[in-house]
Amino acid sequence: MATSLLAACSSSRQLTIEPTPSFVFRSLDLSQRADNGNRDWDLTSPEARYDLSSRTIRARRPQGILYRDDQPHYRITADLATVLRDGELVILEGSVHLRQLNQRGLTIKGDNLIWTPTQSRMVINQRPMASDGQTQIRSRELAFQQDTELLVFDGPTELKRRDEASDDSTPTDDNPDSTVVRGGSGTWNLRSGLMQALGQVEAVRRDGRKLSASGLSGNTREGFLDLQEPVTLLLENDRGTITAGRTRWLFSAQQLQSVQPVQAELQNSTVQGKGFKLDERSGTVIIPSDCRLQQKQETLTARRCSWNWNSERVVADGDVVLRRKKPEQTTRASRMEATITDDGEIRFGQPGQRVESTIKLNPKTDAKRPRSPVSF
């Protein structure tokens, strides 16, 4: 009988237990300091609710400041915030923005951010994006290390780069002066500008030019990326393909350059040399050393070659030697110019050029003709 009474009393108490009430605050103000006493971060909200049993805070329209050397460095805003275990973990949701408070105005944003203050680590895993106005990165996940300002992107990743000459402040697909680079995972140090991406990358220009490499590294603040070999450049309108070794992309100057051996497969010719420089603004490719051009019926060697695809003009400079098969002829000059025909053939010879030619005749057809050099 005592047992039945005890059970009845216990059951009665369970029915009358109420959930722990939540406290609603008119405002929220959280802050943390570093071990040396400097401010680390602040988080405020005009309205918050605190659940006593789970030690959870839910806040609306939160905003905060991240400090570096006790000075405001980043501002962070969101639609909602959930603070777990009195600040051990913070989850920001809905239009999350993390903006650097300097002239560069670097911004990291997404729809969901998981922040671990004790580790100075933030992870954005829903529509993450980072941009400094010139370079924009979108990836599957972005992890931002607050103390070192290292941004780790987990691929697949899309990087857009806006040319310096463009007036548009946002590198987008609609901007004709933008380049889109697709690749895998990597890192971007927002403080120094150092960037590295391992694995195959491909860059696509709006004009149809495509560039591929086995990886890249460089510095966005200094304006260059180094493309790892093999590097392949597909020119627009099926003009040809350039294959090279390690190549530096000076995107601020809109140039590609390399000191490694290079080979270009054009429509009806092959060009080889040591190193190359491509200037997008002038539309010129220069091979500065050991240039060799091969066509079906002729071969040209020179110290230096250049090709402007806007004017379809080819220039060879320095100890130029042009050898033709039919007739068997060798022409030498200090400089030769050529034009590219509609079918892609390179035709050398311009009026007024001084050259020295040697023609080897077939003795069976004209045994009486002398075999002396002919100068023009």
Salt bridges, closest charged atoms under 4 A:
ASP70 OD1 - ARG39 NE 3.26
ASP86 OD2 - ARG55 NE 3.10
GLU88 OE1 - ARG85 NE 2.84
ASP111 OD2 - ARG127 NE 2.80
ASP132 OD2 - ARG104 NH2 3.29
GLU149 OE2 - ARG68 NH1 2.51
GLU149 OE2 - HIS73 NE2 3.07
GLU149 OE2 - ARG191 NE 3.21
ASP154 OD1 - ARG140 NH2 3.18
GLU158 OE1 - LYS160 NZ 3.72
GLU158 OE2 - ARG182 NE 3.50
ASP163 OD2 - ARG205 NH1 3.02
GLU164 OE2 - ARG161 NH2 3.55
ASP173 OD2 - LYS160 NZ 3.65
ASP207 OD2 - ARG209 NH2 3.21
ASP226 OD2 - ARG246 NH2 3.20
ASP226 OD1 - ARG248 NE 2.72
GLU236 OE1 - ARG209 NE 3.16
GLU280 OE2 - ARG205 NE 3.58
GLU280 OE2 - ARG209 NH1 2.48
GLU298 OE1 - ARG324 NE 3.07
GLU312 OE2 - ARG239 NH1 2.73
ASP317 OD2 - ARG304 NH1 3.51
ASP317 OD1 - ARG335 NH1 2.85
ASP319 OD2 - ARG303 NH2 2.89
GLU337 OE2 - ARG313 NH2 3.13
GLU337 OE2 - ARG335 NE 3.45
GLU345 OE1 - ARG347 NE 3.77
ASP366 OD2 - ARG369 NE 3.29
